[in-house]
Amino acid sequence: MAPLFPAAPALSMSAHRPFTPRRLYPVAAFVGGFLWDALTLGQRVKPLDFWRLGAYLAGAALLLYWLAWRRDRFIHPPEPSPTYRGRWQQIRWIAPYLLLQFFFGGLFSALFILYVKSAGHLPAWLAAGFLALLLVANEFWRDRYGRRFTLNWCLFALCAILFMNFALPHALGTLDTRWFHVSTALGLGLAQLLYWLAPGSPGRIRPAWGVAFCLLLAWHLDMVAPVPLVNKASAVGQDFVQEKGEYQLLVEPAPAWQFWRTQAETLHLPPKGRLYGISAVFAPKGVSAPLEHRWLYQPPGGSWSTVREIRFTVQGGRKEGFRGYSYVNDPAPGEWRLVVATQEGQTITSLDFSVAPGLPANPELRRY
């Protein structure tokens, strides 16, 4: 008697295949697609990008329904055969798994790029790193898609939620926190509906609810980047001037060996000086978002405290980002941090630096 749930088909003809250039095609396609998304997404997201990602999500939904239908009908994989017809039947059996892998890979690749470009502090980078792990793991999960529908529902729910988190602000033109919760509910609801409609409802859907809960928890812990906002520039310095639509700031550059920093770790300020902070945050055209600058200070041996908050609203559409500035008068020596965030608390970027008395060392004038 045939087993109730047949084992997943073997997806390779042999465990030890000789190396051929054709085996590099999937790797080349993976790297090429990833680089394409990195160059084209996150700066100016076009309606075509949303249609493409939406098509990936719809394609994954149709394939999951088809695989559930095939499993519910007890359709078995074809027996290995060296004939042309036998090989063609095996290709037809494997094709849905390959296509599902392609759709999930395309979604994870694009979402990873979008969330990386919006990440500006360590917790958000860690969350983006989790997407990177899923992107790589997807390359090895092809044979699991047919056996573990619970995994399928989790991946589909995650993709649907993250896609809705990004698409809804574009559609509504706002980054209000409540829409993050609404978009999360929409993505989870789509996965739940597909599970109910799938013949036999294979696997379990409850872990997908756990995925949604973890995302909401990560959001409230400031671990989810506030997409679609992207930090384009941020700096602290002196002698700020706003003239003819241009911001100018005197900045102390970092030493040449600190190639990862845009300015020095320690800023020198004369007595009664004023310290300015500048940010440029990109938002898509038609999207507005309430932002704030938070100045935090940590005295020697003490803890961080907020010294000043300045609020303003970003208006999307400027390629170089919507600019904002703030300042603190006569900052005390010690550790300082400038946080650029949404007014709901999601961090876009933060700058840590020290303030010391004295004159700036080798300052340079920068324009924003």
Buried (B, 14 or more C-beta within 10 A) or exposed (E): EEEEEBEBBEBEEEEEEEEEEEEEEBEEEBEEBBEEBBEBBBEEBEEEBBEBBEEBBEBBBBBBBBBBEBBEEEEEBBEEEEEEEEBEBBEEBBEBBBBBBBBBBBBBBBBBBBBBBBBBBEBBBEBBBBBBEBBEEBEEBBBBBBBBBBBBBBBBBBBBBBBBBBBBBBEBBBBBBEBBEBBBBBBBBBBBEBBEEBBEBBBBBEEBBEBBEEBBEBBBEBBBBBBBBBBBBBBBBBBBEEEEEEBBBBBBBBEEEEEEEBBBEEBBBEEEBBBBBBBBBBBBEBBBBBBBBBBBBBEEEEEEEEBBBBEBEBEBBBEEBBBBBBBBEEBEBBBBBBBBBBBBBBBBBBBEBBBEEEEBEEBEEBEB
